[in-house]
C-alpha cells in the first residue's frame, strides 16, 4: 500500500518540474493570430483520456476536435460587447502522451494542474471522459479549505465503482466527494442508479441536485445563495445538455439542459462566486457533424469570458 502511494506521488510530482510547452496561438484554442502577444491567464489542457467509457466511445478525440472547431468561433461576443480573448490571454498546452494506466493518468493531470496553479494561472481541461475530474481537482483540494463543484451532467456519477473500476467515469463525483472538503451542486441529473441513492442520502448536506425533471421549478436565487462568495470549480459533462442539441457523447439522455439555461447558471456562478478552475468532458465527436464540436468550443469560450469579464 505504501509503495502504491509513493508511486502516485512520484507521478504527481514528476510534472511539477517540467516547463509548460504551448502550441502557437494559431494552432491553439480559438486559433488566435500569432501577432497577438499577451500575458496568459488561462491554460487550456487537452487531455483525451478514454479508459472506462461504458456505451459509445470516441472521447479521446474530444480535445482535438474542440480546438479545431474553436477556430471557427467568432472572437467578438455580442453579449459582452468585446473580444474577450484580448482581455483574458489564453494559451494551449501542446498535446502529450497520456499514461495508459488510469490511476497514473489521473495523477498525471493532477500534476499538470498543480504546475499551472503554481504559476498562478487558470486551468481549463478538455476531456476525455469524466474520470479526468478527480485528477483535475486534486491540487485544488489541497489549495482551498473548502471547494464547491458546479457539476453539469445527465448522470449523478456517484457509484462506488463501475465494472470493477473505482475511477470509472460513472464514479467521477463519488471520487471527488471522497475528499471531505468538497461539496457539490449538480444540474441536469436525470439518470441515477439504485446503488447511488444510499450514497446520495448519506451526503445530503454536501450534495445538492437540481433534477432535470424539476427544471421548471428550479430556484436559481437559492442556487445563488448556495455558491455566494465560495471557491467553485466547474465540471461540465456535455451529456448534461439535452440529447437533441448534444447527441455527440457516449451516454446521451433526453430531457436535459439547453444552451441558454446552461449559460444562465454559469453566469450566476461567475457573478457570485470565485471560479477557480474548470473541465469540459465527454464529447465524442461524430464524423461529419461539426456543429456539436462547435457548441462545446463556444461553451468553453463562454465559461472563460464570463469568468474573467463578468462582475
Secondary structure, 3 states (H helix, E strand, C coil): CHHHHHHHHHHHHHCCCCCCCECCHHHCHHHCCCCCCCCCCEEEEEECCCCCCCCCCCHHHHHHHHHHHHCCCCCCECCCCECHHHHHCEEEECCCCCCCCHHHHHHHHHHHHHHHHHCCCEEEEEECCHHHHHHHHHHHHHHCCCEEEEEECCECCCCCCECCECCCHHHHHHHHHCCCCEEEEEEEECECCHHHHHHHHHCCCCEEEEEHHHHHHCCHHHHHHHHCCCEEEEEEEHHHECCCCCCCECCCCCCCECHHHHHHHHHHHHHHCEEEEEEEECECCCCCCHHHHHHHHHHHHHHHHHHHHCC
